[in-house]
Amino acid sequence: MEKGQWTFLTNHGRVFVYISKHPKSTTELISREVGLSQRGVQKIITELELAGYIARRKEGRCNRYIVHPELPMRHRLERDHAVGDLLMAL
C-alpha cells in the first residue's frame, strides 16, 4: 500500500480474518500476507488470544489457531454483532 492510503480493517481485524481462513499458518506467513512485521503479528495474536477471540493449540512444532466467532465485536457501536458476522462478510 502506498503511504497515506487507508483501509477499512485494522491490523487486528486483518490478522483475525487471515487466521480464520488459514488456521495452521505460521506467524512468518501471516506477517508476509497482511504486510506487518512478524513481531507485530505475534503481538496481535497474543492480544486476540488474551481477549478470547482465538486459542492456540500446539500440533507438533506448529500452532493451530481456533477462532471463537460467537464473541461480540469490541467497539460499543458494534457490540450487537458477533465477530463471526465479519468473518462471513469477508
C-alpha positions in Angstrom: 0.0 0.0 0.0 1.1 3.5 -0.7 1.8 5.9 2.2 -1.3 7.9 3.1 -3.8 5.2 1.9 -6.2 3.7 4.5 -8.3 0.6 4.7 -11.5 -0.4 6.5 -9.9 -3.1 8.6 -7.4 -2.6 11.4 -4.3 -4.8 11.6 -6.1 -6.8 14.3 -9.0 -7.4 12.0 -6.8 -8.4 9.1 -4.8 -10.9 11.2 -8.0 -12.3 12.7 -9.6 -12.8 9.3 -6.5 -14.4 7.9 -6.2 -16.8 10.8 -9.8 -17.8 10.5 -9.2 -18.7 6.8 -5.7 -20.3 7.4 -5.7 -21.7 11.0 -2.4 -23.6 10.5 -0.4 -20.6 9.2 2.9 -19.5 10.8 3.5 -16.0 12.1 6.0 -15.6 9.3 3.4 -16.4 6.6 0.8 -14.2 8.3 3.1 -11.3 8.5 4.0 -11.6 4.8 0.4 -11.8 3.7 -1.0 -9.0 5.9 2.0 -6.7 5.5 3.2 -6.5 9.1 6.3 -7.4 10.9 6.5 -10.8 12.4 6.8 -9.3 15.9 3.7 -7.2 15.2 1.7 -10.2 14.2 2.9 -12.1 17.3 1.7 -9.2 19.5 -1.7 -9.1 17.8 -2.1 -12.9 18.1 -1.3 -12.6 21.8 -3.8 -9.8 22.2 -6.5 -11.7 20.3 -5.8 -14.8 22.4 -5.9 -12.8 25.7 -9.3 -11.4 24.7 -10.6 -14.9 23.9 -11.1 -14.4 20.2 -8.6 -17.1 19.3 -7.0 -20.0 21.0 -3.7 -21.7 20.2 -3.2 -25.4 20.2 0.2 -27.0 19.7 0.4 -29.6 17.0 3.9 -30.9 17.0 6.2 -27.9 16.5 3.4 -25.8 15.0 0.4 -23.9 16.3 -3.2 -24.4 15.1 -5.5 -21.5 15.8 -9.1 -21.9 16.9 -11.4 -18.9 16.2 -14.3 -18.1 18.5 -16.7 -16.4 16.1 -19.6 -16.2 18.7 -17.9 -13.4 20.7 -19.1 -9.8 20.2 -17.2 -7.2 18.4 -15.4 -4.8 20.8 -16.5 -1.3 19.9 -19.7 -0.1 21.6 -21.3 0.7 18.2 -20.7 -2.9 17.0 -21.3 -5.0 20.1 -24.6 -6.2 18.8 -22.7 -8.2 16.2 -20.5 -11.3 16.7 -17.1 -11.3 15.1 -18.4 -14.2 13.1 -20.6 -11.8 11.2 -17.5 -10.0 10.0 -15.9 -13.3 9.0 -18.9 -14.3 7.0 -19.0 -11.0 5.2 -15.4 -11.3 4.2 
